[in-house]
Amino acid sequence: MSTGIKRLLQLSVLVVWSGAMVIFGVIGIGNPEDLDLPFGLSEKAAEPDKFYPMDKLVISLPGERYPRYLLLEMALQSPSEGIESILLQSDPLLRNTMIKLMGSKSVEQLNGTHNMEQLQQEAKQALQAVLTEHGFGVQLDAVLFTRLVVQ
């Protein structure tokens, strides 16, 4: 093959390649998630769980000789959209519910880690019920106690 034909062939390949890049760049190849890539590369990354911390609560507990106190910090887990504004609006309801729930518990019920799962489940059910009762369309997946101190 002569040098002129090789250069013409190289130039043709370069023009076709450049044209294809321009077409794909201008037209696009669609949504990258729609591509069928091998080895699961096209799968979307799972969205991380969303947690919403609540302000701390100090709750009076019944004591035999002297009053006791519970310092409670918690976070709510929810997939609901716009939950931040709903939590701000319903904050007094949520705080009241937790004060009533935890204020009725004995120090022994609150002090051990063996009751933690049950307490969190009770809190989730109570909070979900009060949110639903007052027309707040929020789904709670979990209530997590981030700090629980009995004094």
Secondary structure in CASP SS format (residue, H / E / C, confidence):
PFRMAT SS
TARGET T0000
AUTHOR 0000-0000-0000
METHOD secondary structure of the structure
MODEL  1
M C 1.00
S C 1.00
T H 1.00
G H 1.00
I H 1.00
K H 1.00
R H 1.00
L H 1.00
L H 1.00
Q H 1.00
L H 1.00
S H 1.00
V H 1.00
L H 1.00
V H 1.00
V H 1.00
W H 1.00
S H 1.00
G H 1.00
A H 1.00
M H 1.00
V H 1.00
I H 1.00
F H 1.00
G H 1.00
V H 1.00
I H 1.00
G C 1.00
I C 1.00
G C 1.00
N C 1.00
P H 1.00
E H 1.00
D H 1.00
L C 1.00
D C 1.00
L C 1.00
P H 1.00
F H 1.00
G H 1.00
L C 1.00
S C 1.00
E C 1.00
K C 1.00
A C 1.00
A C 1.00
E C 1.00
P C 1.00
D C 1.00
K C 1.00
F E 1.00
Y E 1.00
P E 1.00
M C 1.00
D C 1.00
K C 1.00
L E 1.00
V E 1.00
I E 1.00
S E 1.00
L E 1.00
P C 1.00
G C 1.00
E C 1.00
R C 1.00
Y C 1.00
P C 1.00
R E 1.00
Y E 1.00
L E 1.00
L E 1.00
L E 1.00
E E 1.00
M E 1.00
A E 1.00
L E 1.00
Q E 1.00
S C 1.00
P C 1.00
S C 1.00
E C 1.00
G C 1.00
I H 1.00
E H 1.00
S H 1.00
I H 1.00
L H 1.00
L H 1.00
Q H 1.00
S H 1.00
D H 1.00
P H 1.00
L H 1.00
L H 1.00
R H 1.00
N H 1.00
T H 1.00
M H 1.00
I H 1.00
K H 1.00
L H 1.00
M H 1.00
G H 1.00
S C 1.00
K C 1.00
S C 1.00
V H 1.00
E H 1.00
Q H 1.00
L H 1.00
N H 1.00
G C 1.00
T H 1.00
H H 1.00
N H 1.00
M H 1.00
E H 1.00
Q H 1.00
L H 1.00
Q H 1.00
Q H 1.00
E H 1.00
A H 1.00
K H 1.00
Q H 1.00
A H 1.00
L H 1.00
Q H 1.00
A H 1.00
V H 1.00
L H 1.00
T H 1.00
E H 1.00
H C 1.00
G C 1.00
F C 1.00
G C 1.00
V C 1.00
Q C 1.00
L C 1.00
D C 1.00
A E 1.00
V E 1.00
L E 1.00
F E 1.00
T E 1.00
R E 1.00
L E 1.00
V E 1.00
V E 1.00
Q C 1.00
END
